[in-house]
Amino acid sequence: MPQVNAYGTQGAAQPLAPLQIARRELEVNDVAVDIAFCGVCHTDIHQTRNEWGNSMYPMVPGHEIVGKVTAVGSKVKRFKAGDKVGVGCLVDSCRECEDCKDGLEQFCCKPVFTYNSFEKDGKTLVQGGYSTKIVVHQDFILRIPDNLSLDKAAPLLCAGITTYSPLRHWKTGPGKRVAVLGLGGLGHMAVKLGHAMKAEITVLTRTLNKIDDAKRLGADHVYATNDPKTFEKLSRYFDLIINTVSVKLDWGKYLEMLKRDGSMVLLGVPSDAPQLPASPLIMARRSLAGSLIGGIKETQEMLDFCGKHNIASDIELIPITKINEAYERILKSDVKYRFVIDIATLK
Amino acid sequence: MPQVNAYGTQGAAQPLAPLQIARRELEVNDVAVDIAFCGVCHTDIHQTRNEWGNSMYPMVPGHEIVGKVTAVGSKVKRFKAGDKVGVGCLVDSCRECEDCKDGLEQFCCKPVFTYNSFEKDGKTLVQGGYSTKIVVHQDFILRIPDNLSLDKAAPLLCAGITTYSPLRHWKTGPGKRVAVLGLGGLGHMAVKLGHAMKAEITVLTRTLNKIDDAKRLGADHVYATNDPKTFEKLSRYFDLIINTVSVKLDWGKYLEMLKRDGSMVLLGVPSDAPQLPASPLIMARRSLAGSLIGGIKETQEMLDFCGKHNIASDIELIPITKINEAYERILKSDVKYRFVIDIATLK
């Protein structure tokens, strides 16, 4: 089995450091990818530090992977060496359950996530994109549009699809009023994508510090959530709230900003579950919902949409040696808006 | 102004007792109704006892009103003396807001509820159906199908529409798996209506004591929520859960019983808001929603549906003198499944 250079950790309390991992030999349906860039998702921190209690080590994180195809298996016709491709949060699924059949592999009963997950054999731990090469079944390889630069495209594989999918599912388009709660890695993508879908976009953020940035990204309005007047003024205003904030909030207050039949969609999990009053739901038939990344078909659709509208992430490119520092900065929300690792620094 | 006999209270701490109230003179668009029966809703207890902190006295409760037309105003063409009619939770609305225009007067910005509410003049307190007569604008008068007996039809005006509306809105029909959580006044109507809509109906109730009754009402399955195996067995099973229970529950546990894209709809407000974990929403794109009675058009549709399918409430008919005792029994869930007051006992 080919050994490749990677950066990962042997345990929850240890910083990330160089290590070597094995990638499988190319099988008939596989695509081998030379990784160029990998985005840094907050999930990488949760998982390397075992904050969700299900971490397996050694662990190489990273699920916002872009690069170029170096080789393909004999049954692969859609990709060839040199193609610009991406790998997101999933590298396989059961392919048999209702969710897989519906093209919603993210909800599969036995998904194979890109790292901290077993292959379908139930015993081989898969490893993520903080590494130089990866081998993935062709069905989970995405095509990156030619006009997008690879480094800025990397975060589309998680932050992009995580916001695109609920925007589409809840029918964002002209005439719709969409709020984006939180302007971080997910939020800034939601603004760009929702704006390109021609909805009216309002950014709800703690203070007005980011007002210029939000407008540059495509927001029509920006309101501060530390100002109680925001909640009065925007009462019953929105069709949809994309909630990218995973800290504990008074969800009832935000639900009151929705029109009748409006939905607030949660993308993050607060570690301490908020109390939810029923009245804001009942009094205007509102919904509180959740959404998780997206299926492979929809991820390709999102990438094509981004190509067409020339949308990518705002990033800060870092060498792999800065990864531990980057984690600390993410925890302080000190990044505009996504760290991306230049994998050339790992070679 | 005509004085009529009624039963109501002068304050939160006082039992209901006889009193007289004024009804307005018949206006051109009004329908005068001789009340035959009035259902007893848990809301009547909350409101007479000021449990929601917004009660105004004197208060005559009751919003499940049926009777016969005795007179109509000069502009009323759809109703005539002798017609069997009903009045539900609303007697007027602003008629100008988006919700009114959409026929969803229950969400109107200035609704006039049947009691504990001001008329559109902003100063005349309206009074409910524990009384011998009522005068209501023709637009808020419902027609009761001839084949339904009036006493059993009374609870349709609140319990019926409160369950019919979400069943319809969330597209109950053949092939859909619907759970009804709680088998009381609302729950027993949800079972009858959902069964008539040809969905597979599962009753979720604390113990299996009511199993025979639930099946007689139309349930296909009955499971006890005090048995942990229920939650394992029914994981990812339902398209829709109609939650009629207004005590604090672990909503996350119930959400796990929904399939991908399923919804749990709350009809009651727990006084102590439950904590809601985000994961059950996110991991299968589920929704937690709420629903409130229904609009006038949909209430008539529900009554016609009940006429067609010969559906009404299971009731216990009581004289008005038993009303305080009935309230105590409701608080102990000791009623199958709705008390209805025989208003003849008040005349």
Interface residues (C-beta under 8 A of the other chain):
Chain A: E98 D99 L104 F107 H169 S246 W251 G252 R260 S263 L266 L267 G268 V269 P270 A273 P274 Q275 L276 P277 A278 S279 P280 L281 I282 M283 A284 R285 R286 S287 L288 A289 G290 S291 L292
Chain B: E98 D99 L104 F107 H169 S246 W251 G252 R260 S263 L266 L267 G268 V269 P270 A273 P274 Q275 L276 P277 A278 S279 P280 L281 I282 M283 A284 R285 R286 S287 L288 A289 G290 S291 L292
